[in-house]
Amino acid sequence: MLWLAATGLLVGPAAWAVHHGDAGRYENTLTTVTGTVLEVQLINPHSVLMLEVVGDGGAVIWRGELGPPRMLRGWCWDDDLIGIGDRITMRGRRLKNGQPYMTLSEEARVLDVEGRELFRGNEPGQADEPGPCAE
């Protein structure tokens, strides 16, 4: 029994580090916002896109969570694709608690000012599409 407890202590932290699920965390409906890019972080495990969205109530900073840089490279993302000050639209599932934070996964889209698709999330029940620049 001691060996079982010891194994749990050694393996447990590694198992906790694996990817988490987001069931119940996000709304089922999609939210679309258009704003000015404040920051793009191509980082693991989730890249981040931050927009300043100005509306009737003033400016709100929206955060979009994407996949890792490796996946985004398949969509031609690099340090020059989206720049600070660019105007873009992102559509995703917002946190249920109402915070200006969304996951850009299932059915998500990121579009430039001309409407060109910069990223497309997978369709429900379908595998992720690799993107136009995928190897």
Contacts in CASP RR format, 6 or more apart in sequence:
PFRMAT RR
TARGET T0000
AUTHOR 0000-0000-0000
METHOD contacts of the structure
MODEL  1
MLWLAATGLLVGPAAWAVHHGDAGRYENTLTTVTGTVLEVQLINPHSVLM
LEVVGDGGAVIWRGELGPPRMLRGWCWDDDLIGIGDRITMRGRRLKNGQP
YMTLSEEARVLDVEGRELFRGNEPGQADEPGPCAE
19 45 0 8 1.000
22 103 0 8 1.000
22 105 0 8 1.000
24 96 0 8 1.000
25 95 0 8 1.000
25 96 0 8 1.000
25 103 0 8 1.000
26 93 0 8 1.000
26 94 0 8 1.000
26 95 0 8 1.000
26 96 0 8 1.000
26 102 0 8 1.000
26 103 0 8 1.000
27 93 0 8 1.000
27 94 0 8 1.000
27 95 0 8 1.000
27 96 0 8 1.000
28 93 0 8 1.000
29 93 0 8 1.000
30 91 0 8 1.000
30 92 0 8 1.000
30 93 0 8 1.000
30 107 0 8 1.000
30 108 0 8 1.000
31 91 0 8 1.000
31 92 0 8 1.000
31 93 0 8 1.000
31 94 0 8 1.000
31 102 0 8 1.000
32 89 0 8 1.000
32 90 0 8 1.000
32 91 0 8 1.000
32 92 0 8 1.000
33 51 0 8 1.000
33 53 0 8 1.000
33 62 0 8 1.000
33 89 0 8 1.000
33 90 0 8 1.000
33 91 0 8 1.000
33 100 0 8 1.000
34 51 0 8 1.000
34 53 0 8 1.000
34 87 0 8 1.000
34 88 0 8 1.000
34 89 0 8 1.000
35 51 0 8 1.000
35 52 0 8 1.000
35 53 0 8 1.000
35 54 0 8 1.000
35 62 0 8 1.000
35 87 0 8 1.000
35 88 0 8 1.000
35 89 0 8 1.000
36 51 0 8 1.000
36 52 0 8 1.000
36 85 0 8 1.000
36 86 0 8 1.000
36 87 0 8 1.000
37 49 0 8 1.000
37 50 0 8 1.000
37 51 0 8 1.000
37 82 0 8 1.000
37 83 0 8 1.000
37 84 0 8 1.000
37 85 0 8 1.000
37 86 0 8 1.000
37 87 0 8 1.000
37 88 0 8 1.000
38 50 0 8 1.000
38 51 0 8 1.000
38 52 0 8 1.000
38 61 0 8 1.000
38 84 0 8 1.000
38 85 0 8 1.000
39 48 0 8 1.000
39 49 0 8 1.000
39 50 0 8 1.000
39 84 0 8 1.000
40 47 0 8 1.000
40 48 0 8 1.000
40 49 0 8 1.000
40 50 0 8 1.000
40 82 0 8 1.000
40 83 0 8 1.000
40 84 0 8 1.000
41 47 0 8 1.000
41 48 0 8 1.000
41 49 0 8 1.000
42 69 0 8 1.000
42 72 0 8 1.000
42 77 0 8 1.000
42 78 0 8 1.000
42 79 0 8 1.000
43 68 0 8 1.000
43 69 0 8 1.000
44 68 0 8 1.000
44 69 0 8 1.000
45 67 0 8 1.000
45 68 0 8 1.000
46 65 0 8 1.000
46 66 0 8 1.000
46 67 0 8 1.000
46 68 0 8 1.000
47 65 0 8 1.000
47 66 0 8 1.000
47 67 0 8 1.000
47 68 0 8 1.000
47 69 0 8 1.000
47 72 0 8 1.000
47 77 0 8 1.000
48 63 0 8 1.000
48 64 0 8 1.000
48 65 0 8 1.000
48 66 0 8 1.000
49 63 0 8 1.000
49 64 0 8 1.000
49 66 0 8 1.000
49 82 0 8 1.000
49 88 0 8 1.000
49 90 0 8 1.000
49 104 0 8 1.000
49 110 0 8 1.000
50 61 0 8 1.000
50 62 0 8 1.000
50 63 0 8 1.000
50 64 0 8 1.000
51 61 0 8 1.000
51 62 0 8 1.000
51 64 0 8 1.000
51 88 0 8 1.000
51 90 0 8 1.000
52 59 0 8 1.000
52 60 0 8 1.000
52 61 0 8 1.000
52 62 0 8 1.000
53 59 0 8 1.000
53 60 0 8 1.000
53 61 0 8 1.000
53 62 0 8 1.000
53 100 0 8 1.000
54 60 0 8 1.000
60 100 0 8 1.000
61 100 0 8 1.000
62 90 0 8 1.000
62 100 0 8 1.000
62 101 0 8 1.000
62 102 0 8 1.000
63 100 0 8 1.000
63 101 0 8 1.000
63 102 0 8 1.000
64 90 0 8 1.000
64 92 0 8 1.000
64 101 0 8 1.000
64 102 0 8 1.000
64 103 0 8 1.000
64 104 0 8 1.000
65 101 0 8 1.000
65 102 0 8 1.000
65 103 0 8 1.000
65 104 0 8 1.000
66 72 0 8 1.000
66 104 0 8 1.000
66 110 0 8 1.000
66 119 0 8 1.000
67 104 0 8 1.000
67 105 0 8 1.000
69 77 0 8 1.000
71 128 0 8 1.000
72 119 0 8 1.000
73 133 0 8 1.000
73 134 0 8 1.000
74 130 0 8 1.000
74 131 0 8 1.000
74 132 0 8 1.000
74 133 0 8 1.000
74 134 0 8 1.000
74 135 0 8 1.000
75 118 0 8 1.000
75 119 0 8 1.000
75 120 0 8 1.000
75 131 0 8 1.000
75 132 0 8 1.000
75 133 0 8 1.000
76 118 0 8 1.000
76 131 0 8 1.000
76 132 0 8 1.000
76 133 0 8 1.000
77 118 0 8 1.000
77 119 0 8 1.000
81 118 0 8 1.000
82 88 0 8 1.000
82 112 0 8 1.000
82 118 0 8 1.000
86 112 0 8 1.000
86 113 0 8 1.000
87 112 0 8 1.000
87 113 0 8 1.000
88 110 0 8 1.000
88 111 0 8 1.000
88 112 0 8 1.000
88 113 0 8 1.000
88 118 0 8 1.000
89 109 0 8 1.000
89 110 0 8 1.000
89 111 0 8 1.000
89 115 0 8 1.000
90 102 0 8 1.000
90 104 0 8 1.000
90 108 0 8 1.000
90 109 0 8 1.000
90 110 0 8 1.000
90 111 0 8 1.000
91 104 0 8 1.000
91 107 0 8 1.000
91 108 0 8 1.000
91 109 0 8 1.000
91 110 0 8 1.000
92 102 0 8 1.000
92 103 0 8 1.000
92 104 0 8 1.000
92 105 0 8 1.000
92 107 0 8 1.000
92 108 0 8 1.000
92 109 0 8 1.000
93 102 0 8 1.000
93 103 0 8 1.000
93 105 0 8 1.000
93 106 0 8 1.000
93 107 0 8 1.000
93 108 0 8 1.000
94 100 0 8 1.000
94 101 0 8 1.000
94 102 0 8 1.000
95 101 0 8 1.000
95 102 0 8 1.000
102 108 0 8 1.000
104 110 0 8 1.000
104 119 0 8 1.000
104 121 0 8 1.000
105 121 0 8 1.000
105 122 0 8 1.000
106 121 0 8 1.000
106 122 0 8 1.000
106 123 0 8 1.000
106 124 0 8 1.000
107 121 0 8 1.000
107 122 0 8 1.000
107 123 0 8 1.000
107 124 0 8 1.000
108 119 0 8 1.000
108 120 0 8 1.000
108 121 0 8 1.000
109 117 0 8 1.000
109 119 0 8 1.000
109 120 0 8 1.000
109 121 0 8 1.000
110 117 0 8 1.000
110 118 0 8 1.000
110 119 0 8 1.000
111 117 0 8 1.000
111 118 0 8 1.000
112 118 0 8 1.000
120 129 0 8 1.000
120 131 0 8 1.000
121 128 0 8 1.000
121 129 0 8 1.000
122 128 0 8 1.000
122 129 0 8 1.000
END
